[in-house]
Amino acid sequence: MVRVKRGNIASKRRKKYLGLAKGFVGANSRLSTMAGEQVVQSFNFAYIGRKLKKRNFRRIWIYRINAATRARLNIYSIFIGCLRNINIFLDRKILSLIAFHDLSSFNLIERESRTSNLFVKKVVPKIPLYASV
């Protein structure tokens, strides 16, 4: 009887994991079992990283809007609430881009938000005064 050589499917799987593990440090790129574990772990980290990236960008947008509104003696939460009240539905990404690149347009939006009945007239945020050196 003719001898049957086995393992081509298993070797293809090992080659696939070793190909995905290129550039990993040490045995993680050379040994098939460790490479397989490391590839699975790296896919999980990549998935988590994509979620964290969205979270971090939203945080940056809020920082930018807050800085721009506090420069105009307003507060971020009141500003966003007033915009919602007068039916200006700009998301935080667009508002931060406007605040960062086009100050005249942001001033216009901020002035319009003050016409809302939610706006409190005597809102003075705590702005730290730094001593000039």
C-alpha positions as CSV (number, residue, x, y, z in Angstrom):
1,M,0.0,0.0,0.0
2,V,1.1,3.5,-0.7
3,R,2.3,5.6,2.2
4,V,0.0,8.6,3.1
5,K,1.8,11.7,4.2
6,R,-0.4,13.7,6.6
7,G,-0.4,17.1,8.1
8,N,-0.8,19.5,5.2
9,I,-3.8,21.1,6.8
10,A,-2.1,21.4,10.1
11,S,1.1,22.8,8.6
12,K,-0.9,25.3,6.6
13,R,-2.6,26.5,9.8
14,R,0.9,26.7,11.5
15,K,2.3,28.7,8.6
16,K,-0.7,31.0,8.7
17,Y,-0.1,31.8,12.4
18,L,3.6,32.2,11.8
19,G,2.9,34.6,9.0
20,L,0.6,36.6,11.2
21,A,3.2,36.6,14.0
22,K,6.0,38.2,11.9
23,G,7.8,40.9,13.8
24,F,6.8,39.5,17.2
25,V,9.6,39.3,19.7
26,G,11.5,36.0,20.5
27,A,9.7,32.7,20.4
28,N,6.4,34.4,19.7
29,S,7.4,34.7,16.1
30,R,9.2,31.3,15.7
31,L,7.3,28.6,17.6
32,S,3.9,27.7,16.2
33,T,2.0,27.2,19.5
34,M,3.3,30.4,21.0
35,A,2.8,32.3,17.8
36,G,-0.8,31.1,17.7
37,E,-1.5,32.3,21.2
38,Q,0.2,35.6,20.6
39,V,-1.7,36.2,17.4
40,V,-5.0,35.6,19.2
41,Q,-4.0,37.9,22.0
42,S,-2.9,40.6,19.6
43,F,-6.2,40.4,17.8
44,N,-8.0,40.9,21.1
45,F,-5.8,43.9,21.9
46,A,-6.4,45.4,18.5
47,Y,-10.2,45.1,19.1
48,I,-9.9,46.8,22.5
49,G,-7.6,49.4,21.0
50,R,-10.2,50.4,18.4
51,K,-12.7,51.0,21.1
52,L,-10.3,53.0,23.2
53,K,-9.4,55.1,20.2
54,K,-13.0,56.2,19.8
55,R,-13.2,57.0,23.5
56,N,-10.0,59.0,23.5
57,F,-11.0,61.1,20.5
58,R,-14.3,61.9,22.1
59,R,-12.5,63.1,25.2
60,I,-10.2,65.3,23.1
61,W,-13.2,66.8,21.3
62,I,-14.8,67.6,24.7
63,Y,-11.6,69.2,26.0
64,R,-11.4,71.4,22.9
65,I,-15.0,72.6,23.1
66,N,-14.7,73.1,26.9
67,A,-11.6,75.3,26.4
68,A,-13.2,77.3,23.7
69,T,-16.4,77.9,25.7
70,R,-14.5,78.8,28.9
71,A,-12.6,81.4,26.9
72,R,-16.0,83.0,26.2
73,L,-17.1,82.8,29.9
74,N,-19.4,79.8,29.4
75,I,-19.3,76.2,30.6
76,Y,-19.3,73.1,28.3
77,S,-22.3,71.4,29.8
78,I,-24.4,74.5,29.7
79,F,-23.2,75.3,26.2
80,I,-24.2,71.8,24.9
81,G,-27.5,71.9,26.7
82,C,-28.3,75.3,25.2
83,L,-27.5,74.0,21.7
84,R,-29.8,71.1,22.1
85,N,-32.5,73.4,23.4
86,I,-32.5,75.6,20.4
87,N,-32.2,72.6,18.0
88,I,-28.6,73.0,16.9
89,F,-27.5,69.3,16.6
90,L,-23.8,69.6,15.8
91,D,-21.8,66.6,17.1
92,R,-18.8,67.1,19.3
93,K,-16.3,66.2,16.5
94,I,-17.7,69.0,14.3
95,L,-17.9,71.5,17.2
96,S,-14.3,70.8,18.1
97,L,-13.1,71.3,14.5
98,I,-14.9,74.6,14.3
99,A,-13.5,75.7,17.7
100,F,-10.0,74.7,16.7
101,H,-9.9,76.1,13.1
102,D,-12.7,78.6,12.6
103,L,-13.1,80.9,15.7
104,S,-15.5,83.3,14.0
105,S,-18.0,80.5,13.3
106,F,-17.6,79.2,16.8
107,N,-18.3,82.7,18.2
108,L,-21.5,82.8,16.2
109,I,-22.6,79.4,17.4
110,E,-21.7,80.4,21.0
111,R,-23.6,83.7,20.8
112,E,-26.6,81.8,19.4
113,S,-26.5,79.4,22.3
114,R,-26.9,82.3,24.7
115,T,-30.3,83.0,23.3
116,S,-31.6,79.7,24.8
117,N,-33.8,79.9,27.9
118,L,-31.5,77.4,29.6
119,F,-28.6,79.9,29.6
120,V,-27.8,81.3,33.1
121,K,-26.8,84.9,32.9
122,K,-24.3,84.9,35.8
123,V,-22.3,81.9,34.9
124,V,-18.6,82.7,35.6
125,P,-16.4,79.6,35.5
126,K,-13.4,79.2,37.8
127,I,-10.6,80.3,35.5
128,P,-7.2,80.0,37.2
129,L,-5.1,83.1,37.0
130,Y,-1.5,82.3,36.4
131,A,1.2,84.6,37.6
132,S,3.3,85.8,34.7
133,V,7.0,84.8,35.1
